Amino acid sequence: MHIVAIGGSDAGISAALRARELDPSVDVTVVVADRYPNYSICGIPYYFSGDVQLWQSLAHRTHADLEATGMQLRLDTLATEIDAASRRLTVVDNRGESTIDYDELIVGTGALPAFAGIDGLDLLGPDDGVHVIHSMGDTFALDRHLTERDPRTAIIIGAGYVGLEMAEGFAGRGIRVTQLQRGHEVLSTLDPELAGAVRTELVEHGIDVHTDTTVAAVKKVEDGLIVHASQQGRPIAFRADLVLAVVGVRPNTALLESAGARLGAGRAVVVDEHMRTGIPNVYAAGDGVVTHHRLLGVTYLPLGTTAHKQGRVAGENAVGGITKFAGSVGTQVVKVFDLVAARTGLRHHEAAAAGFDPATTQAVADDHKRYYPGAQPISIRITGDADSGLLLGAQLVGRLGTETAKRVDTFATALFAGLSVEQVSDLDLSYTPPLGSPWDAVQAATQAWSRANSPVRVVA
């Protein structure tokens, strides 16, 4: 049996590893468009900040590690066509065009940078000082720019997870950063009441933040770059030595679409919970496919954690398994200088759009007992269903060191298990004064929600 996996990132490699793990007799070939399989794209900002000294350290596994599992790597090889009837994949490398026969095919082509209709982004590139961060090639191009041209100013278009991480990375190198965000607040995946704390953290570290700013065009001029935008309806221009665009991604579907795959949410490829595409013997996983969400149903939510899980499911089923992707609840976390922001599940407006009757409350609780030195507050917003009491989502912002990321994981686990808000208050969580409280911050927040939405009735 011969399995071919397309894509050297999370989904493709996870699929290949799982197939070989379950059946070492299976031949597995991984087709990788560049020469950097299994590198952590999520870690790139920390290479630029200097926290990761060597770019080679971003490899989850080395080339040798991967080949030691028994898989064959075809690097610098682009998959161009799927012939489903003949079970044959056409590829192009430096020797020209050739074909690879397969018994089962797994497609993990991921996503591509989106440009949000901004004029010039599709025409300007690294040589002009305009960059994206989506691959190791992008990383090397930006690194060369920083090393050879020593830019003093940078504009980051977008204030999502990567944009915020890169703002920190640039600032750590002494670059003056201007951050432009179309929405009313940075980090639009959080409610403004919490995202405002992230904005404050950016400003306190010297980032010039502009929200309600819609970028129309990027133009190259003799002494740098100009970004033309509108700010609350008024034209405004920003000038810098370097522009980094991180305005989102779009699913890379061309290969599967031309083979007959159907597109769904976010124009991503439709797959079932087994990661089947509907094309015989073809699975797909990762940022190019829809996501089965445990609260929303089918949506598009590209996350590295999801890609790993989907790839593992596809690899297992390609060797005869019947496993299902258990679903996502959209758990995310980001570090911005000395602040950590996290979310899981649904925000209020998302829950309402999904047909729930949401109620949202906000509480502030210390990360550990206040009498023990170093206690810090965590702001927590809880969304639950006012009718059933079902937990629907949580958002948290706390200082670095408050275990905010682990506390959002508690909420994510509760969402996965379908717990009510009050059941979270009943959980047996750990306690010692330097690390927590008898009622953890998680439970202080759920109890605040219950007081606001399920008043205690005293029986006479």
Phi and psi in degrees as a GROMACS rama.xvg file:
@    title "Ramachandran Plot"
@    xaxis  label "Phi"
@    yaxis  label "Psi"
@TYPE xy
-123.532  119.201  HIS-2
-106.037  134.106  ILE-3
-114.971  127.402  VAL-4
-112.881  130.633  ALA-5
-102.493  123.855  ILE-6
116.719  126.866  GLY-7
-101.403  14.5876  GLY-8
-102.375  -149.669  SER-9
-57.5056  -53.1377  ASP-10
-68.1781  -49.3648  ALA-11
-63.2338  -45.4081  GLY-12
-69.1959  -40.8037  ILE-13
-60.0072  -40.0175  SER-14
-63.8861  -46.4343  ALA-15
-63.1577  -43.4464  ALA-16
-62.8473  -41.7774  LEU-17
-67.5199  -40.4441  ARG-18
-62.1099  -44.6228  ALA-19
-69.0288  -33.778  ARG-20
-64.1027  -42.817  GLU-21
-79.9309  -32.2008  LEU-22
-143.129  88.4883  ASP-23
-63.2453  -11.5497  PRO-24
-81.5168  -12.1751  SER-25
-77.967  134.353  VAL-26
-81.4456  129.108  ASP-27
-126.467  124.907  VAL-28
-115.195  130.854  THR-29
-110.836  121.079  VAL-30
-96.2191  117.894  VAL-31
-119.688  127.779  VAL-32
-69.5641  -26.3455  ALA-33
-119.707  -162.113  ASP-34
-109.823  22.7172  ARG-35
-127.412  73.0296  TYR-36
-74.4239  143.443  PRO-37
64.1488  35.6161  ASN-38
-93.2334  147.35  TYR-39
-84.6308  99.8097  SER-40
-65.6958  -32.0554  ILE-41
-63.9023  -21.5255  CYS-42
-88.7997  -6.78683  GLY-43
-56.9377  -44.0367  ILE-44
-56.5634  -29.242  PRO-45
-82.0445  -15.2563  TYR-46
-72.2983  -41.6889  TYR-47
-72.7828  -28.4411  PHE-48
-75.3201  -17.8536  SER-49
94.0136  -4.15484  GLY-50
-66.3754  -33.0314  ASP-51
-106.461  115.037  VAL-52
-77.8203  -39.7058  GLN-53
-113.261  131.02  LEU-54
-63.006  -27.7693  TRP-55
-62.4523  -24.0895  GLN-56
-67.4664  -15.9257  SER-57
-74.289  -8.66861  LEU-58
-73.1692  122.74  ALA-59
-61.2027  -42.1392  HIS-60
-141.579  146.681  ARG-61
-76.349  166.901  THR-62
-53.5823  -44.8496  HIS-63
-65.4667  -38.9738  ALA-64
-59.4596  -44.3842  ASP-65
-65.635  -45.772  LEU-66
-67.7401  -25.2213  GLU-67
-66.6026  -20.7482  ALA-68
-77.1359  -10.6078  THR-69
104.021  -4.52686  GLY-70
-81.2839  153.638  MET-71
-104.997  131.332  GLN-72
-103.324  129.808  LEU-73
-110.22  94.0009  ARG-74
-86.3486  161.733  LEU-75
49.1921  42.61  ASP-76
-129.485  122.57  THR-77
-102.614  125.102  LEU-78
-79.4231  128.009  ALA-79
-117.98  -22.0238  THR-80
-158.468  139.581  GLU-81
-109.558  122.219  ILE-82
-103.114  91.4714  ASP-83
-66.0629  -33.7875  ALA-84
-65.2399  -38.5927  ALA-85
-96.3924  -3.08296  SER-86
51.7471  60.1169  ARG-87
-139.314  134.697  ARG-88
-111.038  128.46  LEU-89
-92.429  133.32  THR-90
-132.627  159.614  VAL-91
-129.83  129.43  VAL-92
-134.019  -165.27  ASP-93
-69.7021  -8.81752  ASN-94
-96.6749  -2.36465  ARG-95
111.187  -158.482  GLY-96
-91.8756  141.932  GLU-97
-152.828  177.789  SER-98
-127.081  154.434  THR-99
-127.971  123.314  ILE-100
-80.5249  146.096  ASP-101
-140.358  156.534  TYR-102
-94.547  -40.546  ASP-103
-134.977  140.316  GLU-104
-120.635  135.646  LEU-105
-122.131  122.529  ILE-106
-106.432  120.07  VAL-107
-130.413  59.689  GLY-108
-80.9866  -6.31084  THR-109
72.012  -145.982  GLY-110
-129.876  167.279  ALA-111
-119.785  155.741  LEU-112
-61.0928  140.303  PRO-113
-99.0335  148.708  ALA-114
-113.66  0.0272084  PHE-115
52.3926  33.2542  ALA-116
70.8802  19.3221  GLY-117
-84.8959  117.468  ILE-118
-61.2266  137.16  ASP-119
97.9109  -25.9239  GLY-120
-66.2538  -30.7217  LEU-121
-84.3032  -7.12105  ASP-122
-108.884  -27.107  LEU-123
-98.6886  150.534  LEU-124
-141.591  -165.666  GLY-125
-55.2653  -36.9858  PRO-126
-64.0489  -24.7173  ASP-127
-91.0365  -7.65758  ASP-128
95.4395  10.9641  GLY-129
-108.315  127.037  VAL-130
-131.141  154.737  HIS-131
-124.043  166.204  VAL-132
-127.768  97.0601  ILE-133
-142.236  -8.70703  HIS-134
-154.329  171.017  SER-135
-66.4147  -32.4325  MET-136
-60.3013  -43.0503  GLY-137
-61.6475  -39.0097  ASP-138
-61.0594  -46.8451  THR-139
-65.9049  -37.4339  PHE-140
-64.3632  -43.5868  ALA-141
-68.098  -38.7383  LEU-142
-62.0914  -41.8948  ASP-143
-61.5994  -42.683  ARG-144
-60.1117  -46.3482  HIS-145
-65.1074  -36.9788  LEU-146
-76.4094  -44.8331  THR-147
-85.5282  -32.5915  GLU-148
-106.004  -16.2145  ARG-149
47.9561  59.8708  ASP-150
-64.9047  143.961  PRO-151
-100.555  -20.0547  ARG-152
-132.926  146.851  THR-153
-143.101  143.245  ALA-154
-110.344  127.755  ILE-155
-108.237  119.65  ILE-156
-93.2582  109.601  ILE-157
115.46  136.914  GLY-158
-130.034  44.6216  ALA-159
-89.0583  -158.893  GLY-160
-59.3442  -53.5606  TYR-161
-68.6549  -39.2901  VAL-162
-59.5944  -41.2716  GLY-163
-68.7106  -41.7344  LEU-164
-64.5735  -38.6533  GLU-165
-72.0184  -31.1658  MET-166
-60.2354  -42.9507  ALA-167
-64.4868  -42.4622  GLU-168
-62.7251  -45.459  GLY-169
-64.5502  -43.6939  PHE-170
-60.4608  -36.7071  ALA-171
-65.8783  -18.4036  GLY-172
-96.9307  7.92592  ARG-173
82.3719  13.5649  GLY-174
-87.5761  134.395  ILE-175
-80.7037  120.557  ARG-176
-109.407  132.345  VAL-177
-111.459  125.66  THR-178
-113.981  126.56  GLN-179
-112.51  129.692  LEU-180
-131.985  128.945  GLN-181
-68.009  -37.3694  ARG-182
-74.9176  176.127  GLY-183
-70.5461  -22.4577  HIS-184
-144.512  158.236  GLU-185
-66.7461  164.091  VAL-186
49.6239  70.2521  LEU-187
-67.8023  -6.08757  SER-188
-78.8006  -7.78153  THR-189
-109.344  155.818  LEU-190
-63.9814  147.26  ASP-191
-56.7181  -30.4205  PRO-192
-61.0388  -29.3076  GLU-193
-98.7174  -36.7837  LEU-194
-62.6117  -26.3209  ALA-195
-59.8242  -32.3672  GLY-196
-67.2361  -33.4507  ALA-197
-67.4991  -43.0107  VAL-198
-60.0466  -43.8122  ARG-199
-58.8883  -41.1629  THR-200
-62.3492  -41.3484  GLU-201
-62.0214  -48.8468  LEU-202
-62.4528  -40.5375  VAL-203
-65.8165  -19.2764  GLU-204
-102.885  18.4314  HIS-205
90.1205  6.13563  GLY-206
-80.9232  131.203  ILE-207
-89.0278  100.82  ASP-208
-97.612  130.549  VAL-209
-125.92  111.662  HIS-210
-99.7471  176.637  THR-211
50.8319  37.6437  ASP-212
-122.321  113.694  THR-213
-102.543  118.595  THR-214
-81.5222  130.807  VAL-215
-102.663  -36.5086  ALA-216
-159.392  153.861  ALA-217
-122.525  127.462  VAL-218
-128.491  142.802  LYS-219
-89.6089  133.181  LYS-220
-125.234  176.049  VAL-221
-59.7183  -37.2302  GLU-222
-109.997  24.935  ASP-223
145.682  -136.91  GLY-224
-135.253  146.865  LEU-225
-121.199  131.62  ILE-226
-107.026  118.807  VAL-227
-95.0757  132.213  HIS-228
-147.101  173.991  ALA-229
-124.72  139.547  SER-230
-125.014  106.152  GLN-231
52.553  44.2236  GLN-232
87.5565  -8.39857  GLY-233
-104.908  135.855  ARG-234
-67.6049  143.098  PRO-235
-149.82  148.993  ILE-236
-129.184  146.083  ALA-237
-127.14  140.309  PHE-238
-118.53  140.059  ARG-239
-157.48  168.586  ALA-240
-79.634  -25.2113  ASP-241
-144.042  143.902  LEU-242
-125.141  130.544  VAL-243
-117.024  121.701  LEU-244
-103.722  117.157  ALA-245
-133.959  72.7049  VAL-246
-108.068  17.9204  VAL-247
116.983  -177.135  GLY-248
-132.964  163.932  VAL-249
-130.455  141.778  ARG-250
-62.5122  137.602  PRO-251
-88.4854  93.0802  ASN-252
-111.026  -2.12213  THR-253
-54.9854  -44.4103  ALA-254
-63.1158  -48.7528  LEU-255
-73.0639  -36.5468  LEU-256
-62.8538  -41.2502  GLU-257
-68.3037  -19.6269  SER-258
-89.255  -1.89738  ALA-259
108.32  6.12965  GLY-260
-69.8725  151.978  ALA-261
-94.7525  143.487  ARG-262
-100.888  146.565  LEU-263
-134.152  -131.35  GLY-264
-54.6391  131.646  ALA-265
65.0565  16.1788  GLY-266
58.1835  32.2513  ARG-267
-91.9703  160.352  ALA-268
-69.4466  133.699  VAL-269
-76.7246  127.002  VAL-270
-131.058  155.668  VAL-271
-88.4598  -174.352  ASP-272
-69.845  -13.6691  GLU-273
-89.6551  0.0430644  HIS-274
72.0589  24.3617  MET-275
-84.0897  139.992  ARG-276
-90.6799  -13.0338  THR-277
94.3072  -15.8593  GLY-278
-86.2978  129.104  ILE-279
-53.6388  130.154  PRO-280
66.4665  20.4431  ASN-281
-125.156  120.499  VAL-282
-107.701  162.155  TYR-283
-148.443  152.877  ALA-284
-156.56  159.77  ALA-285
98.6448  -156.476  GLY-286
-71.6264  -6.58562  ASP-287
-93.3527  -1.36489  GLY-288
-123.936  166.081  VAL-289
-68.6503  162.382  VAL-290
-115.995  132.212  THR-291
-86.7417  111.43  HIS-292
-101.63  135.18  HIS-293
-69.8309  -18.6558  ARG-294
-110.286  -29.8425  LEU-295
-99.4023  -18.0549  LEU-296
87.6227  -139.561  GLY-297
-86.291  127.095  VAL-298
-146.257  -171.394  THR-299
-122.405  115.848  TYR-300
-145.572  83.9313  LEU-301
-73.3129  116.568  PRO-302
-140.673  144.98  LEU-303
-61.6383  -40.3052  GLY-304
-61.6507  -41.5448  THR-305
-64.2225  -42.7445  THR-306
-60.7548  -41.5667  ALA-307
-59.0441  -46.2247  HIS-308
-68.3085  -44.0872  LYS-309
-62.8967  -41.148  GLN-310
-62.1632  -40.6742  GLY-311
-62.2066  -41.5635  ARG-312
-63.3408  -45.5432  VAL-313
-62.087  -42.4003  ALA-314
-64.4566  -39.5182  GLY-315
-66.9294  -43.0509  GLU-316
-71.8519  -27.0784  ASN-317
-65.5378  -22.7399  ALA-318
-102.36  18.9183  VAL-319
106.454  5.32905  GLY-320
-76.2385  172.55  GLY-321
-131.567  28.0822  ILE-322
-75.9805  158.538  THR-323
-119.462  149.141  LYS-324
-70.7682  121.71  PHE-325
-73.5991  -13.1224  ALA-326
106.499  160.006  GLY-327
-110.718  154.595  SER-328
-120.022  10.6584  VAL-329
72.15  38.3334  GLY-330
-76.4346  128.269  THR-331
-143.574  151.574  GLN-332
-150.279  148.429  VAL-333
-144.721  144.249  VAL-334
-102.162  127.252  LYS-335
-123.623  101.949  VAL-336
54.3563  -112.418  PHE-337
-106.276  22.613  ASP-338
-122.14  148.218  LEU-339
-124.439  129.382  VAL-340
-122.499  137.338  ALA-341
-146.186  156.727  ALA-342
-151.883  157.914  ARG-343
-153.524  152.242  THR-344
72.1284  -145.407  GLY-345
-109.237  143.561  LEU-346
-83.2963  172.776  ARG-347
-56.3197  -51.6635  HIS-348
-67.9512  -31.6603  HIS-349
-68.4539  -39.8898  GLU-350
-65.7813  -40.6167  ALA-351
-63.3861  -42.5096  ALA-352
-64.9474  -26.7442  ALA-353
-85.5247  0.831279  ALA-354
97.9411  5.12662  GLY-355
-83.6459  169.588  PHE-356
-110.319  79.9952  ASP-357
-78.6582  149.511  PRO-358
-131.973  135.322  ALA-359
-127.14  133.874  THR-360
-130.61  157.518  THR-361
-123.364  138.238  GLN-362
-135.539  158.33  ALA-363
-124.122  127.224  VAL-364
-137.823  146.996  ALA-365
-71.8792  149.516  ASP-366
-72.8405  -24.2245  ASP-367
-152.685  177.222  HIS-368
-56.996  133.642  LYS-369
-65.7206  -28.9191  ARG-370
-70.3663  -18.2051  TYR-371
-87.022  132.205  TYR-372
-56.4135  145.517  PRO-373
92.5729  7.85493  GLY-374
-61.4912  138.726  ALA-375
-132.321  145.091  GLN-376
-78.821  149.028  PRO-377
-120.417  126.592  ILE-378
-89.5834  128.295  SER-379
-132.42  126.614  ILE-380
-108.14  128.139  ARG-381
-113.058  132.596  ILE-382
-115.738  125.438  THR-383
-133.45  165.901  GLY-384
-83.2089  119.843  ASP-385
-64.5067  -27.0247  ALA-386
-80.3365  -52.409  ASP-387
-95.8325  -17.6111  SER-388
81.3757  3.77008  GLY-389
-63.5089  133.842  LEU-390
-66.9991  131.125  LEU-391
-116.165  -25.6087  LEU-392
-179.074  164.196  GLY-393
-149.036  145.81  ALA-394
-131.951  138.756  GLN-395
-137.925  142.366  LEU-396
-136.344  126.5  VAL-397
-150.389  167.113  GLY-398
-70.0667  155.266  ARG-399
-58.5433  129.598  LEU-400
103.919  -6.86252  GLY-401
-88.8215  6.89985  THR-402
58.4576  35.7338  GLU-403
-61.6009  -39.3278  THR-404
-64.0728  -40.2651  ALA-405
-71.7107  -30.8405  LYS-406
-72.2607  -34.8382  ARG-407
-65.7574  -29.7985  VAL-408
-65.6187  -32.3861  ASP-409
-62.5141  -44.8143  THR-410
-64.334  -39.8992  PHE-411
-62.4549  -40.1594  ALA-412
-64.0705  -41.8865  THR-413
-63.8847  -40.2846  ALA-414
-62.6368  -43.5802  LEU-415
-61.2414  -36.0838  PHE-416
-85.3773  -7.47738  ALA-417
73.7774  33.2454  GLY-418
-77.0132  154.422  LEU-419
-80.1511  166.62  SER-420
-60.1325  -43.182  VAL-421
-67.4528  -31.0466  GLU-422
-66.3812  -30.6903  GLN-423
-63.0033  -36.3803  VAL-424
-64.7302  -21.8144  SER-425
-88.2967  -8.84572  ASP-426
-61.8209  144.597  LEU-427
-89.4517  87.1718  ASP-428
-97.2772  157.326  LEU-429
-72.3759  155.738  SER-430
-151.626  129.851  TYR-431
-153.293  143.109  THR-432
-51.8127  -37.2436  PRO-433
-71.3636  -13.9928  PRO-434
-122.242  -17.4091  LEU-435
-168.351  -163.41  GLY-436
-134.998  162.966  SER-437
-55.0776  -39.4235  PRO-438
-104.908  109.8  TRP-439
-61.7125  160.843  ASP-440
-53.9441  -37.0663  ALA-441
-54.9392  -45.7719  VAL-442
-78.9813  -29.7317  GLN-443
-60.0163  -38.0244  ALA-444
-72.0702  -41.7792  ALA-445
-68.6923  -33.9585  THR-446
-67.4725  -35.8061  GLN-447
-63.655  -39.1654  ALA-448
-63.7151  -43.6705  TRP-449
-64.7668  -38.8857  SER-450
-63.5265  -36.358  ARG-451
-78.1841  -27.1207  ALA-452
-120.338  -14.647  ASN-453
-136.459  73.5503  SER-454
-56.7422  139.544  PRO-455
-68.3844  129.393  VAL-456
-98.7808  121.005  ARG-457
-90.5691  122.464  VAL-458
-88.0286  123.9  VAL-459
